[in-house]
């Protein structure tokens, strides 16, 4: 016969409840532990970053800018008068001397004006000669008349002296003596008048000739101007160099002042550098500089600083003192570096991708083993082209990442592989 066993369903159900509760407690504990763990540091490939080591010693402060080579001697040639371009003798790019004729212009009015001015000058010079002969002849006539009066005066004076002596001896009556003395006095007065007249006439001669000479000088200046305008119809380079521009064509009518050619001296160049306005405050005249033409480096000095700011840059002219390398020519693109000063004993490191001078930035400092990096706050000082002064946050020998790490702004530590 069958024996009925006692039922154990209640104990099984109790066991399942206990096990479920224990599982829930374990899961909750694990979840809580995991939630309190910090996220793992992201991994960065070491080959994609740029690092540098903090050093102590002298640091050369420099600023850099792009620019071009510009001629120092530039001659822009303008038409002196309205004219027509008859012939262009040479093309841009040709080497020229100062007296090389670039083109020929024509203008009949200028030619006629020059001829008229020449004829007027010759007429004035002829009038001067005629006037000189006339006034000199008149002056000689006056002098001859004065000489006659002087001779008569001397004779009358002598006669008066003789009559005076004879009157003392009782030979000449007093009436005759009185007549002789009166005539001598009259001629003395006339003699003085003639002398004054000669003096006045001499001054008049000088004045009349001066007036005519002034007219000659005026016409001569006019003739020189017309002659210069006539000669300017044959357009010359004016300086030794290279013809760079001829913006006119044959048959074209140009007005006075129109730019018709430009000549530059390619042997005398300067560099015009564009320096960021934030870096230009310490630039002064005479500072040493170097200009890279991509075919050689030329030494130079700062010769001019533009007082205005254009598009965020300041134009700095550098006088080139070194020999120009082959291929150096106007408008050639160059890179320029200006030496500001030398800091004697400072901590410095390569310039990071972000961070201006005298600012505080965050940078990643490498661990001793080089397998990771931690974010630190660094105070920057004065900066140069490739280096920046460290005022705090890093020590000599520390390695830091200089690359752009903005994508990791939300983490304070990274791993390097």
Buried (B, 14 or more C-beta within 10 A) or exposed (E): EEEEEEEEEEEEEEEEEEEEEEEEEEEEEEEEEEEEEEEEBEEBEBEEBEBBEBBEEEBBBBBBBEBBBBBBBBBEBBBBBBBBBBEBEBEBEBEBEEEBEBBBBEBEEBBEBBEEBBEBBEEBBEEBEEBBEEBEEEBEEBBEBBEEBBEBBBEBBEBBEEBEEBBEEEEBEEEBBEBBBEBBBEBBEBBEEBBEBBEEBBEEBEEBBEEBBEBBEEBBEBBEBBBEBBEBBBBBBBBBBBBBBBEBEEEEEBEEEBBBBBBBBBEBBBBBBBBEEEBBEEBEEEBBBBBBBEEBBBBBBBBEBBEEEEEEBBBBBBBBEEEBEEEBBBEBEBBBBBBBBEBEEBBBBBBBEBBEBEEEBBBBBBEEEEEBBEBBEBBBBBBBBEBBBBBEBBEEEBBBBBBEBEEBEEEBBBBBE
